[in-house]
Each structure stands twice: as structure tokens, then as C-alpha cells.
């Protein structure tokens, strides 16, 4: 048993090293270096957009990327800060400061570990697609909105409102303060990122944009005296030191209560994004990740990273696919990516101060475009009204109100949709006269057609038995009108029964007995039978009335009917 548990939670790195060789290392080395290059501008941009300094974004990529590669359940997952967290992180820092973000991130890490230990990885992936698209599209629009000031170089001295409508109101009022040089740099950055693949498919567009416009802005500032283009160095002091443990921070029950919903939002976003990223990578590599191990690794990363000044992290699809496309096939590539970023921080960190803010804004605008999934959004609008309602609800809540509210409402919608669809796939059919057993699979082949004795009815349940089925029983009984003497409940197509369904079955048996109707259960599967044995049903109807198949149940009904008539 212990061995099985250990195998269930074994990091992918250990499994990969068992068959590791020089050829795989060289492939991982090249992939890791390329991913590190791709991650550099993204980490800087995500750090700034989240309301912290750019090196905190880099430290998150380094520490979280290393931990997830060491402990994760995917061979190729690359972790770090992502666009999905920007809104939550920014709002948390605005309201509770960086200490509040530390507490929130650690709490979300504990939640992720708990999800993994409880093996909820597979369940997370069943969140309805319209909800995920609604989240991501809403977040994409918000990220896009936050970059307008830096992209256009607007002069805005007042505080920019956090809400979507208020933010755009300020932008419109200050649009006349746009700096033309900053706008040109922003547009040029976008064009370089979009069309860089025509120059080279090996060099990431974001890196090429950073290098080109940084050199251009340096020349403009120092030789043409054009100083209106803002750079990272104008707003932040870049440190090239190794990360140190954050000084002590206070935790109290009140703070935990306040931050719990936000931590839950981070945990849900992190689990969804990381598992989607790992699943997409599986489709390319042909491997299968361990979702529960991946969640535990993500949890550990989000506990450790903020203690060194980092921000929340998760699996990043763009960096993961860059790893896959460049030959990375083991977690060693992710480890190399983290080490490479660390070397950049130590030896080249001071150069990042020359990067224009408009270039980072352009990178995030492209990120928001890729996140928006607008094609999927449009396609979903052609689906059922329920899907459209869920999509627009989650999108609107994310955009206009708050991502935490959107996550909570979205999860509730997912639960209601699940219950609705489960209720739709479960059917109750009533048989009163003849039972056709031709081509039945409950027992050997039989061509018999049974004529049911008068006073015997068969209720066949097809699908899971949960609380919604009780209503279907009542509806079926009302349609019949009269009351039978014996009800055979045929359960051969019931794969499981939950505690609520079991309670309702007990209530149905009790009501039938009070009405003088005998209940016989037929074709109960072993898993369902174990649940029934734990209830009061056997004592209510008698063990002899729980039959293996319909033939035995009908024979039993005839015996009971004879006893009733004899009275």
C-alpha cells in the first residue's frame, strides 16, 4: 500500500532520470536556454503589471520554475508568473500591501497541495469550457486595459481607478497627453513581435522587440535628447542581488478570513491554467502528466516563492510549448531555464533598466490577445443558450466586478450545469404489462417476453441515482395514476448512488410501505449494493427483496403477490 502511494506522488524528474542520457541532456539544455530567453521579458512585464518591481517577476520565474520542474508531474511544464494572476495580485497589493499578497499566495499554495493530496486533479479539468473561456477573455480585456497608459505614454497624475469603466474614463480624458514618441515605440514593438517569425522562427518575438527598441530608445535619449520615453529605470531600482527571505510578516484570523476568497481564486486559476498547459503539452509529446503531483508542486512553489519576494506562479502554456517545440522532454529543461534566468539577473540585471515601458506594454497587449481566445468566444456564442449565458455571465463578472466573484459564481454555475445535465441523462421508465428480455445483458441470452402479473409495476432507472431522481419517480407515479401492489425498481443501469440519492430511495421505500406497496430491488450493481447495505433499506424491505436480476425479482413478486391475495 505504501509503495502504491509513493508511486502515485512520485515527481516526474525521478522517473525521467532513470532513462536519462547525454542526448536528452543536450536537447534539454538547448530548450532550457531558449525558454529562459522567452521568459525574461515576460517575467519583467508580468512583475510590473502586477504592481511589484520587475525583479520580483524574474525571481518568481526562477524559484517557482525550479520547484515545479523538480517536484511536478509533467515532463515539460514550465512555471512562472502568468497573465491570469495580474488582476488578482494587483488588487491584493492595492488593498493589503505586499504582506497581504504573501499571506494570500501561501494560503493558495496550501489549497493546491490539499487538492493534489485529495487527488482532485482530474476533477479540476472538468470545469465547463464556457466558464474557462469567460474567465480568460475577461482577464485578457483587463490586462489590455491596464497597459494603455504606458503604451500611449499618457501623463496621468491622478490615481487610475481599479474598475474597468473608471479606468477607461480616465484614459479618454487624458488621451490628449499621449506622447507620440512613446506611442511609436509601442507600435514598433507590437509589429516586431507579430512579424518576427518572418525574420527568424528561433528568436522569440518579445526578446527581439526588447533588444531592438531598447537600443533605439537608448540612442534617442542620449544622442537626440528625446527623454519623454519612459524606461524601467525611471520607475524602478533594479537589484542584481540574490533573493533573500522576506522579513517577518503578521498573520491573524481576521486577515485570513478577508483573504481566503482571493486565495481560493488564485488556487483555482493556478490549478486550471497549469493542468490545461500540461494537457496541451501531453497532446504534443504523447506522454501523460500526473495532475495530482503537478498540483502539489504548484502548491509548494506558491508557498516558497513569496517568502523570497516572488508573486503567484503557475504552469505557463506559452513557455511550456516553447520548451516542447525546442526539444525539451524532461524536467531538466525547466531547471536549466531557471538557472539561466538566475545568471541573467546576476550578471545582466542592471541592463534591464534601459527597457522602455512601452515595449513591456506591447508584450502584454500581445499576451492579452493570445489569452482572449476570441475565436472560441465567438464559436461558443453559437452554442446552446445555457452555454452562452454561462460564458457571458463569467465574462461580465470578471470584467465589470471582480475576478473573485466571477470564480465563485462560475463554480456555482458549473455545479448547477453538472446537476442539470446529470438529471437529463438519467431516465425512469415504467413497465406495467409486458417485459421484453430479448438481447438483455443482465444475464445469458433469452428470448422470453414476460407478462407481468396484475398489480406489479417495474420502474427502470437508467443513469446515476442522485437527488433529482426522486422527482422523476413522483412524476412517473402521478402519470400512472393508480397504485400497484408491488413496485420492482430495476437498477441494472445505475452505476452509482450518492448519499442524497440513497436518502431519497429510503424515503421512497418508506412512502410505498406506508401506502401498502411492496418494494423489490433488481439488478443492483456491487458498488451500489454496498451503499444500500449501509442504509436502513434492507431492514425496511427485507434482504430477500434485493434480487440479482429481473427474473429473480419477478419470481419474488409472484410469491409476494400470492401472499397478499391469500390474506
N, C-alpha and C positions, 0 to 999 in steps of 0.2 A: 504493500500500500504506500509506504513512504517513498519507494522508488518511483512509483507512478506519479505521485505528487511532484517529486523533483523533476521528472521529465516534462510534466505539464508546464512548469515555470522555468525551464532552462533557457537562458539567453541565447539568441541566435549566434552570437560571437563564438561561444563554446562549441556549438555544433559545426560552425564554419571552419574553425581552426583544426578540426580533426582531419580534414582533407585539404588543408592549405598547402600551397606550393609557391615557387618563385614566380611562375607565370601569372598566377592570380594576384600576387602582391604587386607586380608591375602594372597590371590593369587597374587595381585599386589605387595605386599611387597616382597614376595619371588622372583617374576620375576624381580622386580626392582633391587634387590641386585645382582642377577646373571648377569643381563645386565651390571650393574656397574663394576663387576669383568671383564667381557668380554671387556668392553670399555676402561679399564685402559691401557693395553699395546698398544692397537690400537691408542688411543689418543696420547700417548707418541711417537709412531712410526710415525704417520702422522705429528705431530708437527715438529719433527726433519727433516723428509724427505721434508717438505715444506720450509725448510730454516729458521725456527724460533726455539726458545727454547722449550723443551718438555712440560714445564708447560703451554705454550700457547695452545698446543693441548688439555691439560686437561681442561683449562678454557673454551675452545670452547665447549667441550662436556658438561660441567656443565651449562654454560649460555645458549647456543643455545638449548641444550636438554630440559632445564627447560621452556624456552619461547615457543618452538614448542609444548611441551606437554600441556602447559597452553592454548595456543591460536589456536592450529592446528585443522584440520578437520578429523583426523584419531584417532581412539581409541588406537592404539597400536604403532604408529610411534615413533621411537627413532632417534633423530637428533644428529649430531656431525660432526667432520671433516671426510672426506672420501678420498679414493684414487683418485677419479676423479678430485679433485681440486689440487693435489700436483704439477703437472707440471705448471699450471697457476699461483699458488701462488708463487712458487719458482722463476719463470721468472719475475713476477711483482716486487718481493723484490729485485732481482738482478738489475733490470733496474731503479726502482723508490724508493727503500727503503721501510721500513715498513709503512711510512706515505702514500706512494703511494698505498700500499695494503689496508690501511684503507679507503681511498677515493674510490678505486675500489669496495671494498666489500659493502660499504654503497650505492654506485650507483646501484650495482646489487640487493641489498635489496629493493631499491625503485622500480626497474623494476619488481621484483617479486610481490610486493604489487599491482602495476598497473595491472599486468597480472591477479591477483586474483580479483581485483575490476571490471575489464572488463570481468570477467568470461571466461577467456581463458584456464582454467584448462583442459577442455575436449579436446581443440584443440591441446595442447601440446602433449597429448598422441597419436596423430595420426601421429607423425613423423615416417617415414618409418623405419621398423625394421633393414634393412641393414645399415642404417646410424648410428643407435644406436650401433649396434654390431661393426661397423667400428671404432667409437669413442672409445668404451670401450676396444677393443682389442689393439688399438694403445696406449692408455693411460697405459694399463697393461704392454706392452713391455717397455714403457719409465720408469715406476716405477721400473720394474725389473732391467733395466739398471742402474738406479741411486743407486742401493744397492750393486753393485759389489765391490766397494772399501771397505766398512765396512764388507761385508760378507767374503771377502778373506783377509782382514787386509793388503791391499796393502799400501806401503809407497809412496805416491804421493805428492810431494811438490808444483808442478805447479798447476795452476787453471785448473779444469776439464771443457772442453768446454760444452756449453749447448746443442749443437746439437747432435743427435743420433750417426752419423758416427764418429764425432770428439771424442765423449766420449769413444766409443769402441776402437778407435785408441790408446788413452792414456792407456786404460786398458791393451791392448795387449802388449804395450811397457813396462808396469810396472808389468806384470804378475809375473816376476821373483822375485818381492819383497813380494810375498804372505807370510803371517805369518801362519805357519802350526797350531799353537795353536788356532788362531782366526778362521781359516777355520774349525777346528774340532768342535769348539763351535757352529759355524753357521750351520754345517751339523747336529749336535746333536739336535739343536733347531728345524730344519725342521722335523727331524724324530719324535721328541716328539709331535709336532703339528699334523703331519699326522696320527700317530698311537695312539694318546692319547685316542681316543674313545674306544680302546680295554681295557684300564685301567678303565676309568670312562666316562660315557656319560654326567655326570653332571658338571664335571670340564672342563672349556674351555681349549683347547689345547694350545692356546697362553699364558694363565696365567700359566699353568703347566710348559711350557718351560721357561718362565721368572723366576719362582721360582727356578727350578732345576739348570739352568745354572748360575743364579746369585750367588747361594750358592757355586756352583762348582768353578766359577771364583774367588770368594772371598777367597776360600781356596787356590787356585793356586797362587794368588797374595800375600797372607800374610804368607803362610806356605811353599810354594815351590819356591817363588821368581820368578814366571813367570809373568812378568809385561807387556808383549807385547800385551795382550788382552785389547783393549780399551773399556772403560765404559762411560756411560752418564756423570759421574762426571769429566772425563778427558776433556770433551769438553764444558760442560755447568755448570753454577752455579744454582742449583735448589732452588727455593724460595717456602717456605711454607706459605707465607702471603696471605691474601685475595686479590682478584683483585681490582685494583684502576682504576679510569677513566684515560685514556690516556691524556697526556698533549696536549695542543692545536696544531693543525696542519694546515698548509696553504692550501687553495684551490684557484685555479684560472681557468679561462676558458681554457687556454692552456693545463693545466693538465687534465681537464675533457675531452677535445677533444682527448688527447692522450690515456686516459684510458677507454674511452667509449667502444671500441670494446672488450677489456678484460672484462669489467663489463658485457657486453652483453653475452659473453661466459660463465662467472660464472652463470649468471641468467638462461641461457638455460640449462647448465649442472645440476644446482641445481633443476630446475623445472622437468627436465626429470627423474633424479635419485630419487627424493622424491616421485613423482607420480607413478613411477614404483614400488618402495618399498611399497607404500600404497596399490597399486592394487594387488600385490602379497599377502600381508597380508590379504586383503579382501577375497581372494580366500580360505584362511585357516579358517578365523574367521566367514565367511558368512555375514559380515557386509559390508557397503558401505561408503567409506570416501567421504568427501566434498572436491573436488580438489581445488576449489577456496579459501576456508578458509585455506586449507593447504598451498597454495602459499602465502597468506597474512602472515601467521605465519612464514613461512620460510623467508619472506622479513623482518619482524620485527626482527627476530633473527639475520639476517645478517647486520642490521643497528646497533643494540645494542652491539653485541658480539665484533666487532673490537674496539669499544670505550673502552673496558676493556682489550685490548691486545690480543683478540682472532683472529682467522682466519676464512675464509668462512666455512659455515656448510650447511648440507642438510640432508634429511632423509637417514639413513644408513640401507640397506637391511639386512646385517648380524645381526646387533644388533636388528633390528625390529623383525626378525624371531626368534631370541633368546628369545625376550620378549614374542612373541606369543606361542612358544613351551614350555615355562615355566609357562604358565597360565595367563599372563598379558592380561587384557581385557578392561582396561580403561587408560586414560592418567595419572592416579595417578602413575602407574608403571614407566612411564618416569620421573615424578617428583622425585620419590624415587631414581631412578638411578642417577639423578643429585645431590641430597643431599648426597648420599653415596659417590660419587666421591669427593665432597667437603670435606667430613670428611677424606677421604684418603689423600687429599692434605694437610689439616691442621695438621694431626697427624702422617702421614707416608710418607709425601712428601720427606723428607731427605733420605729415604732408596732407592729412585729411582736412586740415583747417582751410585749405585753399579750394575745396569743392564748393561750387555755387549751390545755394539753397534751391534755386530754380531747377537745377538738374535733378536733385533729390525729389522735388515735387513732381517733375516729369516722370521719374521712375515709378512713383506711387500712383500717378494717373494711369500709367500702363498696367500696373498691378491691379488697380481697381477695375479697369476694363476687363482684364482676364478673369477677375473674381466675379464679375457681374453675371456671367452665364446668361446673357441677354437672349441668346438663341433658345436655350432651354426654357427661359421665362416665357418667350413668345409661344413656343410649342405647347407649354402647359396651359396657356390660355385657351387652347382648342380642346382641352380635356373636359371631363365632367364638371358640373357646377360645383361639386364638393371640392375637387382639387383646385379649381380656380379660387374659390372662397378661402381655402387654407393658404394658398400662395399669396393672395393679395392681403390677407389679414396679417401674416407674419412679415411681409414686406413693409406694410404700412406701420405696424407697431415698431419695427426696427428703425424705420426712417424718422417717424414723427415723435414717437415717445421714447422708449428706452429698450436697449437690447436685452436687458434682464427680464423686462416684462414680456418681450417677444419670445424669449426662450421658454418662460413659464407657460404662457398661453399656447405656444407651439407644442409643448409636450402634452398639455391637456388635449389639444386638438388631435394629436397623434393617438392618444389613448382612446378618445371618442371614436375616431375613424376606425381604429382597430376593432373596437367592440361592435361598431355598426357593421363592419364587413364580416366579422365572425358570426354575427347574428344572421346575416344574409346567407352565409354558406351552410348554415345548419337548418335542416328541414325536419318537420314532423309530418308523417303521412299516416292516415288512418285506414285500416282494413277491417271490414265488417262481415263480408260474405265468403269470398274465396281467397286463398293464399297460393300464389303460383311459386313453386320452388324450383322451377326449371332454371338450369345454369346458375344455381346458388353456389357460393364458395365457402359457406359456413361449414359444410361437411361434404361428403362424397357426392358425385353426380346423381341427380334424382329428377325424374320427370313428373313427379306427383303434383297434383293440384289439390290442396286441402280445402274441404268445405268446412268452414268454421261453425261450431255449434252455436245455436241461438243464445245470445246473451254474452258472447265472447267477442271482444274487440282487440285489435292489435294496433299499438302505436309504435311506429318505427322511427327512431331518431337517426338522422344521417348528418354527422358532424360533431364537433365538440359540444359537450354538455356544460353550459355555464348559465349564469342567472337569467339571460334573455330567453332561454328555452321554456321556462315556466309560463311565460306569457303565451308562447306558441301552443303549449298544451291546453291552456284555458281557451284559446281561440278555437282550437280543433274540437274541443268538447262542446263548446257553445254551438258550433256549426252542426254537430250531430244532433244535439237537442236531447235525445233520450239518454237514459243511464243504463249502461251494461252491468252485468253481474260480475264479469271478470275482465280486467284490463291486463293484457300482456304488453309490457314495454320492451320492445326489441332493440337491443343496444349493440349489435354486432358492428355497427359503423361509427361507434363513439370511441375516438382514440384516447380521450382523457376527460376527466371531470374535475372541476375545481371545487374548492370548499363551499363557494356560494351555490354552485350547481348541485352539490351534494345536499346542502341545506334545503334547497327547493325540491329536490327529489324526496327528501324526508317529509316535507310539507305536503307534497302531492300524495304520498302514500298515506299520511295521516288523514287527509281530507277524504280520500277514497274509502278508507276503512270506516270513517265516521258516516259516510253515505252508504255503507253496506256493500262496497265494491271490493273484491279481492284483487290484489296486485301480484303479478308474476313477472319477474325479470328474465330476459332471454338473451343468450349470446354475449354475456358480459366478458370483455377482454380482461386478461390477468391484471394489468395495471389499474384498470377501473375497479376490478373486483377487490383489490387490496384497499382501495379508498372506501368502498362500500362496507367492507368488513370492519373498518374503524368507526363506522357510524351506528346508529340505532336501527337502521333499516332491516338487518337480518332478524332482530328480535321483534320488529313490528310485523313483518310479513311472513317470517319463518324461513329458515335456511333451505327447506325443501322447495321453496318458491323462487329460488335463484337457480336457473337452469342453464346448461351448457349451450343448447341450441334450440331452435324454434320447434323441432319435432318433440323434444322432451317437454317443452313449455306447453304445447297443445295437449299432449297426453296428460300433463299435470292439470291443465284447465278442465279437461273432461272429468277427471277424478273429483276435483273441487265442485264442479257443476252437479255431479251425481250426488255429492254430499249435501249440497244446497237444496236440490229437489227432494231429497229424502226427508228433509226437515219439513 
